[in-house]
Amino acid sequence: MLAMLTLPSAGADEFRPIDPRQLEIRLGDGTTIVVNEGRVEPRSIGSVVLSAYAPAEGEFRYDNFQRGIVWPRDGTLLRLLTTDIDSQPGDEIIVISQSAGSGGYLSATAFRWRHGVLAHVASVSDLPPAADAVDALKRALQKR
């Protein structure tokens, strides 16, 4: 038996949860970034997949895949945002995850989307649950 699941589309252009393993955000240039936990992996550890789609509207937002990147993940996806952490033109895409277990430690990874290239910028891990992950990423970049 074959079953298909169709997810409803929403009109919001900002962060929007699609399901617990997937987050989405639209960048200033109209590019849609979708972030997924690996579907066959445990929620507590595995990979995160970022996919960039060309600017489009409505139900066609995923028709033109541009680039993707796979990165290690420790914890479940918690938050997705864009902000400037390196004083370069444009914002970075920040993926924040929280570890399983009693510590609930945070990890944050920054990626850059510029000129059709999706690249890793910086990562931090083992942050306390109340830590400012963006500030930690900025400090990590200053140490380089």
N, C-alpha and C positions, 0 to 999 in steps of 0.2 A: 504494500500500500504506500503510495506517495502522497505526502502532505506538503502544502505550501503555506507559508506565513507571510502575509502582507502587512507591513507596518504603515499606520496612517502618517500622512505628511503634515507638517505644521508650518505656519507662516513665519515663525520667529527667525530672525537672522543672527541671533546671538546663541550662546551656549544652550544646548537643548539635549536632555537625556533621551536616547532612543530606546535603550534597554540598559539593564545594569552593567553590561559589559561594553557599552558603546557610548561615546560622547561626540558632540559635533559643535563646530563653531564656524562662523563666516567671517573672513578677514575683510579689511577695508577695501581691498581691490576686488571683492566679490568671490574670491576663491573659497570653496568650502573644504574644511579640514574635518575628516572623520577619524576618530581614534577608537580602536577596538582592542580588547583583551583577546588573546588567542582563544578561539571557540572550543577547542578540545583540551585546553589546559585548566589546571585548578585555578580557582579565583585568587589564591594566595601568592602565586608565583608563576612566572612564565614570560610572555612577550607582550609588547604593545605594538600595534601596527598603525601608523599614520598614513592616511591616503589623502592626496590633494586633488580636487576636482575643479575644472575651469569654471569661471563665473557663468551661472545659469539661474533661471527662476523656476519656482514651483516644483512639480514632480520630476523635472528633468535635471535637477541639481547634481545627479550622479552619472550623467551620460558621458562626460568627457574627463576620464581619469588622466591626470597629468604625471604625478610622481608618487612614490611611496617609500617608506622606510620602516624597518622592523628593529625594535630595541628591547633589551632585557627589561623585565618588570618584576619588582618585589612588592607584592601587595595588590590590592584591588584599585581600580580607577576611582578617584575621588573627585577630581576637579580638572577643568580645562579652561585656560584663559590665555589672553594675549596681553603682553606688556613689553616695554622696552627695558632690557637689562644690560645692554652693552653700548649704548649711545651711538649705535650705528643706525642708518636709515631703516625705518620700519620696525615693527614689533616682532618679538619672539613668541612662539607658541609654547606654553608651559603646561606640561602634563604632571599632575600630582597624584601620587598613589599612597595608600596607607597599608602598612603591614598587618598581617593577621596576628592574633595572639594578644597577650596582655599589654605589651608595650605600645601598640598602635603607632609605631614610628612612621614618619613621612619620608617619602622620596620625591624628588622633583627633577624633571629633565626638560631642558629648553631646546627647542628646534627653531631653525630659521627657514622661512619661505621667502626667497628673493630670486627674481629673474628665472623662475621656473625650476629652481633647485630647492630641495628639502634636505637640510643638513643638521646634524647634532651640533649644539653650541656648548652646553655644560650640563653636568648632573651633580646632584647632592643626595645623600642618603642618611639614614639613621637620625633624622631630625625629631625632636620631641613633638607630640601631637599638636601643641599650641604654637609651634614655631612659625615664623614668617618664611615660607619656602622661597618666595621671590627674592627677599633680601639675602637669603643664604646663597641663591644662585648668583646674585650680583657680587657678593663677597668672594665666591669661588672664582669668578672671572677676574677679579682684581688681583688675585694671587698668581695668576699666570704670568 
